[in-house]
Amino acid sequence: MNAATAHQTAQRRNADVAAGDSARYARCIQVSKRVRWDIDADVIRGRDFDHGRTFLPDGLSFADRLDFLDDDERRFFSQVQGRTYAWMFGLVERFIGAKMLQTSGQHWLGDQRALEALVRF
């Protein structure tokens, strides 16, 4: 497919986007600008993890139910779980970004409002 054909295909696809959808995309952009946050600035805030404490509460960790572990081992187990949870969360975040880029492909050469809304997702 050459560039001209790709552009025409994108125009046809974007013509299918109704005016209501365009307004919804615009609202998504507005909201994303208001609620943008940064994990370092808004969550970590310059703090360090205290390795003398658990990283997850017992209600999520269930380390307190493992009778064969002593207190230090339970704390370490909770820290391993907490780090694993954080890494999995990061993996999901990267997947969402890649999926939104893939999904936005139909708007690359057309509806820029839709493209921006999907990329900001």
Stockholm file with secondary structure:
# STOCKHOLM 1.0

chainA/1-121         MNAATAHQTAQRRNADVAAGDSARYARCIQVSKRVRWDIDADVIRGRDFDHGRTFLPDGLSFADRLDFLDDDERRFFSQVQGRTYAWMFGLVERFIGAKMLQTSGQHWLGDQRALEALVRF
#=GR chainA/1-121 SS CCHHHHHHHHHHHHHTSCHHHHHHHHHHHHHHHHSCCCHIIIIITTCCCCTTSCSSCHHHHCGGGCTTSCHHHHHHHHHHHHHHHHHHHHHHHHHHHHHHHHHGGGGTTSCHHHHHHHHHC
#=GC SS_cons         CCHHHHHHHHHHHHHTSCHHHHHHHHHHHHHHHHSCCCHIIIIITTCCCCTTSCSSCHHHHCGGGCTTSCHHHHHHHHHHHHHHHHHHHHHHHHHHHHHHHHHGGGGTTSCHHHHHHHHHC
//
